[in-house]
Amino acid sequence: MRQLSRKGMTLIELAIVTLVLSVMLVGIFGTYHTALKISRESSPKGGTTRKNILYALENVRASFAQAFYLEGHRRLIFIGKNDGVAGQRLDKVVFAANHPNAEETGTPGVREVSFYTKPMPNDPELYYLIRREDEMVDISPEAGGVEHILLEYVVSFQLKYSQRGDKWLDEWNSKDSKRIPKLIRIEIVALVGENEMRYEALASPGLYYK
């Protein structure tokens, strides 16, 4: 009588498969743990991020590029005021700016724009960078409109103004000079993790200067 052979895994084969699977799982877990650790170490534990700072810097620079000024028009102003000391400046600026999408959105072609700082409620030594925008250019250029928080954990917001780049001023008033600056240096210092990071940009208003 013919005896049928049984097919299946022996104890030794089962042990080898289990060992291989264990090695694979350990490798996968180790890779995941290492990637997670690197991600945590590279991410700031507090403050803002470099990406947010660059975004805020470009927002300010692009807005200055849209500055609109018409000599003799009382409501079209450009006023920059400085406050604080080097490395801890809390400057403020208000100006009229061209609205690039006015026709599509059905809004006025010229608007008021302001940039300034406000203390963060949980840490008075750190500030919000605020962008205020008013769709109407009215007789109160520093009031009204809507505020937007452009950046958090700001240490310093500094602006300097120039006509040719050879002499820089801490303040500007178009009511006195009858013109707007041709160059503006923008400096933002903000907290990234536990470190203060400084970023700078150069704006060139004057495209809409008549």
C-alpha positions as CSV (number, residue, x, y, z in Angstrom):
1,M,0.0,0.0,0.0
2,R,1.4,3.4,-1.1
3,Q,2.0,5.9,1.7
4,L,1.2,9.5,0.8
5,S,3.9,12.1,1.6
6,R,2.9,15.2,3.7
7,K,3.9,18.6,2.4
8,G,4.4,21.4,4.8
9,M,7.0,23.5,6.6
10,T,9.3,21.9,9.1
11,L,10.2,23.5,12.4
12,I,13.6,24.6,11.1
13,E,12.0,26.2,8.0
14,L,9.5,28.0,10.2
15,A,12.2,29.3,12.4
16,I,14.1,30.7,9.4
17,V,11.1,32.5,8.1
18,T,10.4,34.0,11.5
19,L,14.0,35.1,11.8
20,V,13.9,36.8,8.3
21,L,10.6,38.6,9.1
22,S,12.0,39.8,12.4
23,V,15.1,41.2,10.8
24,M,12.9,43.0,8.2
25,L,10.6,44.5,10.8
26,V,13.6,45.7,12.9
27,G,15.1,47.3,9.8
28,I,11.8,49.1,8.9
29,F,11.3,50.3,12.5
30,G,14.9,51.5,12.8
31,T,14.6,53.5,9.5
32,Y,11.3,55.0,10.6
33,H,12.7,55.9,14.0
34,T,15.8,57.5,12.5
35,A,13.7,59.6,10.0
36,L,11.4,60.7,12.8
37,K,14.3,61.8,15.0
38,I,15.9,63.7,12.1
39,S,12.6,65.4,11.4
40,R,12.1,66.4,15.0
41,E,15.7,67.7,15.4
42,S,15.5,69.8,12.2
43,S,12.1,71.4,13.1
44,P,12.1,74.4,15.4
45,K,10.8,73.7,18.9
46,G,9.5,77.2,19.2
47,G,9.0,80.4,17.3
48,T,8.3,80.7,13.6
49,T,10.0,79.1,10.5
50,R,12.3,80.4,7.9
51,K,9.6,79.8,5.3
52,N,7.2,82.1,7.2
53,I,9.9,84.8,7.5
54,L,10.6,84.7,3.8
55,Y,6.9,84.9,3.0
56,A,6.4,87.9,5.2
57,L,9.5,89.6,3.8
58,E,8.3,89.1,0.2
59,N,4.8,90.4,1.1
60,V,6.3,93.6,2.5
61,R,8.7,94.0,-0.5
62,A,6.0,93.4,-3.1
63,S,3.6,95.9,-1.4
64,F,6.3,98.6,-1.5
65,A,6.8,97.9,-5.2
66,Q,3.1,98.8,-5.6
67,A,3.4,102.2,-3.8
68,F,1.4,104.9,-5.5
69,Y,2.1,108.6,-5.2
70,L,0.7,111.6,-6.9
71,E,2.3,114.9,-5.9
72,G,-0.2,117.4,-4.6
73,H,-2.8,114.8,-3.6
74,R,-3.3,115.2,0.1
75,R,-4.6,111.7,0.7
76,L,-1.8,109.9,-1.1
77,I,1.0,109.8,1.5
78,F,4.0,107.8,2.4
79,I,5.0,108.0,6.0
80,G,7.6,105.8,7.7
81,K,8.3,106.1,11.5
82,N,11.0,104.4,13.4
83,D,10.9,103.2,17.0
84,G,13.4,101.3,19.2
85,V,17.1,100.6,18.9
86,A,19.2,98.6,16.5
87,G,18.3,94.9,16.6
88,Q,15.0,95.7,18.4
89,R,13.4,98.1,16.0
90,L,9.6,98.4,15.8
91,D,9.1,100.5,12.8
92,K,5.8,101.5,11.2
93,V,4.9,102.6,7.7
94,V,1.7,103.7,5.9
95,F,1.3,104.4,2.2
96,A,-1.0,104.3,-0.7
97,A,-0.6,101.3,-3.0
98,N,-1.8,100.3,-6.4
99,H,-4.3,97.4,-6.4
100,P,-3.2,95.0,-9.2
101,N,-6.5,93.1,-9.3
102,A,-8.8,96.0,-8.9
103,E,-10.7,95.5,-12.1
104,E,-11.2,91.7,-11.6
105,T,-12.4,92.2,-7.9
106,G,-14.4,95.4,-8.5
107,T,-12.4,97.3,-5.8
108,P,-10.8,100.7,-6.0
109,G,-7.6,100.9,-7.9
110,V,-5.6,102.5,-5.0
111,R,-5.7,101.3,-1.4
112,E,-4.0,102.1,2.0
113,V,-1.4,99.7,3.3
114,S,0.3,99.7,6.7
115,F,3.0,97.5,8.3
116,Y,3.7,97.7,12.0
117,T,4.2,95.4,15.1
118,K,2.0,94.5,18.1
119,P,3.1,92.6,21.2
120,M,2.3,88.9,21.4
121,P,-0.1,88.3,24.4
122,N,2.0,85.5,25.9
123,D,5.4,87.1,25.5
124,P,5.6,91.0,25.5
125,E,9.2,90.8,24.3
126,L,8.0,89.2,21.0
127,Y,5.7,90.8,18.4
128,Y,3.3,90.1,15.6
129,L,4.1,91.8,12.3
130,I,0.8,93.2,11.2
131,R,-0.4,94.1,7.7
132,R,-3.3,96.5,7.7
133,E,-5.2,97.1,4.5
134,D,-8.0,99.6,3.7
135,E,-9.7,99.5,0.3
136,M,-10.4,103.3,0.6
137,V,-7.8,106.0,0.7
138,D,-9.4,108.4,3.1
139,I,-8.5,111.4,5.4
140,S,-7.4,109.0,8.2
141,P,-4.7,106.9,6.6
142,E,-3.6,105.3,9.9
143,A,-7.1,104.1,11.0
144,G,-9.7,101.7,9.7
145,G,-9.2,98.8,7.4
146,V,-8.5,95.1,8.3
147,E,-5.5,93.8,10.2
148,H,-3.8,90.5,9.2
149,I,-1.0,88.8,11.2
150,L,1.8,88.5,8.7
151,L,4.4,86.9,11.0
152,E,4.7,85.8,14.6
153,Y,7.7,85.8,17.0
154,V,9.2,89.0,15.6
155,V,12.1,90.5,17.5
156,S,12.7,93.5,15.2
157,F,11.2,95.1,12.2
158,Q,13.4,97.8,10.6
159,L,12.9,100.0,7.5
160,K,15.4,102.4,6.0
161,Y,14.7,104.8,3.1
162,S,16.9,106.3,0.4
163,Q,16.7,108.2,-2.9
164,R,19.9,107.0,-4.5
165,G,21.3,104.4,-2.1
166,D,24.2,106.6,-0.8
167,K,22.3,108.0,2.2
168,W,19.8,106.1,4.3
169,L,17.1,107.6,6.5
170,D,15.3,106.0,9.4
171,E,12.1,108.0,8.7
172,W,10.2,109.3,5.7
173,N,7.4,111.8,5.3
174,S,6.1,112.6,1.8
175,K,4.2,115.6,3.2
176,D,7.6,117.2,3.8
177,S,9.7,115.8,0.9
178,K,6.9,115.8,-1.7
179,R,8.0,112.4,-2.9
180,I,8.4,108.8,-2.0
181,P,11.7,106.9,-1.5
182,K,13.2,105.1,-4.5
183,L,14.8,102.4,-2.3
184,I,13.7,100.7,0.9
185,R,15.8,98.3,3.0
186,I,13.6,95.8,4.9
187,E,15.0,93.9,7.9
188,I,13.1,91.3,9.9
189,V,14.6,89.5,12.9
190,A,12.4,86.7,14.2
191,L,12.8,83.7,16.6
192,V,13.3,80.3,14.9
193,G,13.5,77.6,17.5
194,E,15.8,79.1,20.1
195,N,17.8,81.3,17.7
196,E,17.2,84.8,16.3
197,M,17.3,84.8,12.5
198,R,17.8,88.0,10.5
199,Y,16.6,88.4,6.9
200,E,16.8,91.4,4.6
201,A,15.4,92.5,1.3
202,L,15.5,95.6,-0.9
203,A,12.3,97.2,-2.4
204,S,12.1,99.6,-5.2
205,P,9.0,101.8,-5.1
206,G,8.3,104.4,-7.8
207,L,6.6,102.4,-10.6
208,Y,3.4,104.2,-9.8
209,Y,4.9,107.5,-8.9
210,K,3.6,110.5,-10.9
